[in-house]
Amino acid sequence: MTIGQGSSPPIDPANTPPGGASVPGSPIEFRLDPVSGVPTYLQLVHQVEHALRLGYLKPGDQLPKVRDVVASLAINPNTVSKAYRELETKGLIVGRPGQGTFILATLGQVALPELTGLRRSLHGWLAEADTAGLDESGIVALFASELRDFYERRSGSRGGTVSDESEGVA
């Protein structure tokens, strides 16, 4: 299973991207985006958190061993250890000496039927954006801008009524 980060492609368990870390027996495959500007350890942390939110990882699932992630991604073992420590500090994983690292808790999830519909809708939107000529960076910028505007409108931090058509792009 591939867990995307930052500007990575949508999550698709059937898709194995180039540069991904495939570790036998683990339900997660890490991948890195070297141009994202996000520190490597945080990319790993975010991917685990995303997998928990989407229900791809559940309590009891084992994360890849540090040495396997290091071998598949060609990164420093301290980077993987730092990511795992961060997840442990958040109470999401637990290390068991001699056994490995396991998911301890989960994060809020959307039910599978809703998630499937949302993914289908998002796929259609992405196809429209591609047809309109937006590249990956343009799509990410538009989505991030609209997401920010959505939460600002929802929290009432803007005065007056704003129509969706008049919203600007950051």
NUDRENGU-323843 format. One line per 3 residues: number of its first residue (from 1); their letters; for each residue x, y, z of N, C-alpha, C, O. Coordinates in steps of 0.2 Angstrom, whole numbers. Atoms other than C-alpha are relative to their C-alpha. Layout:
residues N
NUM = a = X,Y,Z,X,Y,Z,X,Y,Z,X,Y,Z  ...
//
This chain:
residues 170
1 = mti = 4,-6,0,0,0,0,5,6,0,10,6,3  -4,-6,0,7,17,-4,-4,5,4,-10,6,3  2,-6,-3,4,32,7,3,6,-2,9,7,-1
4 = gqg = -3,-6,3,6,48,-1,1,6,5,-2,6,11  -1,-6,-5,13,64,7,1,6,-5,4,6,-10  -1,-6,3,13,82,2,-3,0,-7,-9,-1,-8
7 = ssp = 3,0,7,11,83,-17,1,-7,-3,0,-7,-10  0,7,3,12,64,-20,-7,-1,-3,-12,2,-1  6,2,3,-1,56,-30,-5,-2,5,-3,-4,10
10 = pid = 5,2,-4,-18,51,-23,2,-7,3,6,-11,-1  -1,7,-2,-17,35,-12,-3,-5,-4,-9,-4,-5  3,5,4,-20,20,-22,4,-7,2,9,-8,0
13 = pan = -3,6,-2,-16,3,-14,2,-5,-5,7,-8,-4  -2,5,6,-14,-6,-31,6,4,-3,9,0,-8  -6,-3,4,-1,7,-37,6,0,4,6,2,10
16 = tpp = -7,0,-4,17,5,-32,4,5,-4,7,3,-9  -4,-5,3,26,21,-36,7,-1,0,10,-5,4  -7,1,0,44,22,-41,3,4,6,0,9,8
19 = gga = -3,-4,-6,55,27,-26,-4,-2,7,-2,1,12  3,2,-7,43,19,-13,4,-6,3,8,-9,1  -4,5,-4,49,8,1,-5,-6,1,-10,-5,5
22 = svp = 4,6,0,41,-9,-1,3,-5,5,9,-7,4  -3,4,-5,44,-19,15,-5,-6,1,-11,-5,3  4,6,0,37,-37,15,-3,-1,7,0,0,12
25 = gsp = 3,1,-7,24,-40,29,-3,6,3,-6,5,8  2,-6,-3,20,-22,32,-6,3,-4,-5,3,-10  5,-3,3,4,-14,28,1,7,-3,-4,10,-6
28 = ief = -1,-7,3,12,3,23,6,0,-4,11,-4,-3  -6,-1,4,24,8,10,2,7,0,-2,11,-3  -2,-7,-1,34,24,13,2,2,-7,5,-2,-11
31 = rld = -4,-3,6,39,36,-1,2,7,2,-2,10,6  -2,-7,-2,48,52,0,0,4,-6,0,2,-12  0,-5,5,46,68,-10,6,5,2,5,9,6
34 = pvs = -6,-4,-2,64,76,-10,-1,7,-1,3,11,1  1,-8,2,57,93,-17,-5,3,4,-7,9,3  6,-3,-3,43,95,-5,2,5,6,-2,10,7
37 = gvp = -3,-5,-5,54,105,8,-2,-3,7,0,0,12  2,3,-7,46,94,22,6,-5,2,8,-9,-2  -6,5,-3,60,85,33,-3,-7,-1,-8,-9,0
40 = tyl = 1,7,1,61,67,29,-4,-4,5,-8,-7,4  4,4,-5,56,61,46,-7,2,1,-11,-2,2  7,-2,-1,40,72,46,-4,-3,-6,-10,-4,-5
43 = qlv = 3,4,5,36,64,29,-2,-7,2,-8,-9,1  2,7,-3,36,47,37,-5,1,5,-10,-3,5  5,-1,-5,26,53,52,-7,2,-3,-12,-1,-2
46 = hqv = 6,-1,3,13,61,41,-3,-5,-4,-9,-6,-4  2,5,4,12,46,30,-4,-5,5,-9,-8,3  3,5,-5,8,35,46,-7,3,2,-12,0,2
49 = eha = 6,-3,-3,-5,48,52,-5,0,-6,-11,-1,-4  5,0,5,-13,49,35,-3,-8,-1,-9,-8,-2  2,6,1,-14,30,34,-5,-2,6,-10,-6,5
52 = lrl = 4,1,-6,-22,30,52,-7,3,-2,-12,0,0  6,-4,2,-35,43,46,-4,-4,-5,-10,-4,-5  3,3,5,-39,33,31,-2,-7,1,-5,-11,-3
55 = gyl = 2,7,-2,-41,16,40,5,-5,-3,3,-11,-3  -5,5,3,-26,8,31,4,-3,5,7,-9,4  -4,2,-5,-17,6,47,-5,-1,6,-9,4,7
58 = kpg = 5,1,-6,-26,-1,63,5,-2,6,10,-5,5  -4,3,-6,-20,-5,81,2,-7,-1,-2,-11,-3  -3,6,0,-9,-20,81,4,-1,-7,8,-6,-7
61 = dql = -4,1,6,-2,-18,63,7,2,2,8,6,6  -7,-1,-1,17,-18,62,2,5,-5,1,4,-11  -4,-5,4,27,-4,55,6,-4,-3,9,-8,1
64 = pkv = -6,3,3,42,-9,44,6,2,5,6,7,9  -6,-1,-4,58,-11,54,4,5,-3,5,6,-9  -4,-5,2,70,3,54,5,-2,-5,6,2,-10
67 = rdv = -5,2,5,83,-6,44,-3,-2,-6,0,0,-11  4,1,6,70,-11,31,-1,7,-4,0,7,-10  2,-6,3,65,7,28,7,3,-2,7,6,-7
70 = vas = -6,-3,2,83,13,28,3,-4,-7,5,0,-11  -2,4,6,87,-1,15,-4,2,-6,-1,3,-12  5,-1,6,72,3,4,0,8,-2,-1,9,-8
73 = lai = 1,-7,1,73,22,5,7,4,-1,8,9,-3  -7,-2,-1,92,24,7,1,7,4,3,12,2  0,-6,-5,90,36,22,4,-2,6,5,-8,7
76 = npn = -3,1,-6,99,38,38,-4,-4,5,-10,-2,6  4,3,-5,93,26,52,-3,4,5,-8,3,8  2,-5,-5,92,41,64,-6,3,-2,-10,5,2
79 = tvs = 6,-4,3,79,49,52,-6,-5,2,-11,-2,4  5,5,-2,68,33,54,-2,0,7,-8,0,9  0,0,-7,71,32,72,-4,6,3,-8,6,7
82 = kay = 3,-6,-2,66,50,74,-7,1,-1,-11,3,3  7,0,2,50,48,65,-4,-5,5,-9,-3,7  4,4,-4,45,33,75,0,2,8,-5,1,11
85 = rel = 0,-3,-7,50,42,92,-6,5,0,-10,6,5  6,-5,1,38,56,86,-7,-3,1,-11,-1,4  6,4,0,24,44,83,-1,-3,7,-7,-3,9
88 = etk = 1,3,-7,27,36,100,-1,5,5,-6,4,9  2,-6,-5,27,53,109,-7,2,-1,-10,4,4  7,-2,1,10,56,101,-5,-6,2,-11,-5,2
91 = gli = 4,6,-3,4,39,108,-3,-4,-6,-8,-8,-5  3,4,5,1,31,91,3,-6,-2,0,-11,-4  -3,6,1,14,18,91,4,-2,6,4,2,11
94 = vgr = -4,2,-6,24,7,103,5,-5,-3,4,-9,-7  -5,5,2,40,-2,101,1,-6,5,0,-5,11  -1,6,-4,42,-20,107,7,-3,-1,8,-5,-6
97 = pgq = -7,3,1,60,-25,110,0,-7,-3,-3,-11,0  0,7,4,64,-40,98,-6,-1,-4,-5,-6,-8  6,2,4,47,-39,90,-1,5,-6,-3,3,-11
100 = gtf = 1,-6,5,46,-22,81,-4,5,3,-5,6,9  4,-6,-2,35,-7,81,-7,-1,-3,-8,-3,-8  7,1,2,16,-8,81,-4,6,1,-3,10,6
103 = ila = 5,-5,0,1,3,79,-3,-1,7,-6,-6,8  3,1,-6,-6,7,96,-7,3,0,-11,1,4  7,-4,0,-20,20,93,-1,2,-7,3,1,-12
106 = tlg = 2,-3,7,-29,27,78,-2,7,0,-3,10,6  3,-7,1,-35,44,72,-7,0,-3,-9,-5,-6  7,-1,3,-52,50,67,0,-3,-7,4,-1,-11
109 = qva = 1,3,6,-58,40,52,-7,2,-3,-11,3,0  6,0,4,-71,42,38,-2,-7,-1,2,-11,-3  3,7,1,-82,27,36,2,-2,-8,2,2,-12
112 = lpe = -2,3,6,-77,16,21,-5,2,-6,-2,5,-11  5,-2,6,-93,20,10,1,7,-2,1,9,-7  -1,-8,1,-91,39,12,7,1,-3,8,5,-8
115 = ltg = -7,0,2,-72,37,9,0,-1,-8,3,2,-12  0,2,7,-75,28,-7,-4,5,-5,-1,7,-10  4,-5,3,-88,41,-13,5,6,-1,5,9,-6
118 = lrr = -4,-6,0,-76,55,-9,6,-1,-4,8,4,-8  -6,1,5,-61,47,-18,-3,0,-7,1,3,-11  3,0,6,-72,45,-33,-1,7,-3,0,9,-8
121 = slh = 2,-7,2,-78,63,-33,7,4,-1,8,8,-5  -6,-4,1,-60,69,-30,4,-2,-6,7,2,-10  -3,3,6,-54,58,-44,-3,4,-6,1,6,-11
124 = gwl = 3,-4,6,-66,67,-56,2,7,0,3,10,-5  -2,-7,0,-61,84,-50,7,0,-2,9,5,-6  -7,0,3,-43,80,-53,1,-1,-7,5,2,-10
127 = aea = 0,1,7,-47,74,-70,-2,7,-4,1,9,-9  2,-7,2,-56,91,-73,6,5,0,7,9,-5  -6,-5,-1,-41,101,-66,5,-2,-5,8,3,-8
130 = dta = -5,2,5,-29,91,-78,-2,2,-7,2,5,-10  2,-2,7,-40,94,-93,0,8,-1,1,10,-6  0,-8,0,-41,113,-88,7,2,-1,9,8,-2
133 = gld = -7,-2,1,-22,113,-90,4,1,7,10,3,6  -4,-1,-7,-16,113,-71,5,-6,0,3,-12,-1  -5,6,-2,0,103,-67,-1,-1,7,-5,1,11
136 = esg = 1,2,-7,2,95,-51,1,6,5,-3,6,10  -1,-6,-5,9,111,-42,-6,4,0,-8,7,5  6,-5,1,-6,121,-49,-6,-3,4,-10,0,7
139 = iva = 5,3,-4,-18,108,-42,1,0,7,-4,2,11  -1,0,-7,-10,107,-25,-1,8,2,-4,8,8  1,-7,-2,-10,127,-24,-7,1,0,-9,4,5
142 = lfa = 7,-2,0,-28,128,-29,-4,-4,6,-8,-1,9  3,4,-5,-33,114,-17,2,3,7,-3,4,11  -2,-3,-6,-23,122,-3,-3,6,2,-5,8,7
145 = sel = 3,-7,-1,-30,139,-6,-7,-1,2,-10,2,6  7,1,-1,-48,133,-7,-1,-3,7,-6,-2,11  1,3,-7,-46,122,9,1,5,5,-3,5,10
148 = rdf = -1,-6,-5,-39,137,19,-6,4,0,-9,6,5  6,-5,1,-53,148,12,-6,-4,3,-10,0,7  6,4,-3,-66,134,17,0,1,7,-5,2,10
151 = yer = 0,0,-7,-60,133,35,-1,7,3,-3,8,8  1,-7,-2,-59,152,36,-7,2,0,-10,5,5  7,-2,1,-77,154,30,-4,-4,5,-8,-1,9
154 = rsg = 4,4,-4,-83,140,41,1,3,7,-4,2,11  -1,-3,-7,-75,148,57,-3,7,1,-2,9,6  3,-7,-1,-83,165,53,6,5,0,4,10,3
157 = srg = -5,-4,-1,-66,173,52,0,6,-5,4,11,-5  1,-5,5,-71,183,37,-7,4,1,-12,1,2  6,-4,0,-84,197,37,-4,0,-6,-1,-1,-11
160 = gtv = 5,-1,6,-99,198,26,-1,-7,-3,2,-12,-1  1,6,4,-105,185,13,4,0,-6,5,4,-9  -5,1,6,-93,178,0,-3,-5,-4,-4,-11,-1
163 = sde = 2,6,4,-99,168,-14,6,-4,-3,12,-1,-3  -5,5,2,-89,153,-20,4,3,-7,10,2,-8  -3,-3,6,-86,162,-37,5,5,0,9,6,-4
166 = seg = -4,-6,-1,-78,177,-30,7,-2,3,11,3,5  -6,1,-3,-64,168,-21,6,0,-4,6,-2,-10  -6,0,4,-47,171,-26,5,-6,2,3,-10,6
169 = va = -5,5,-1,-32,159,-27,6,3,3,8,8,0  -6,-3,-3,-17,162,-16,6,0,-4,11,2,-2
//
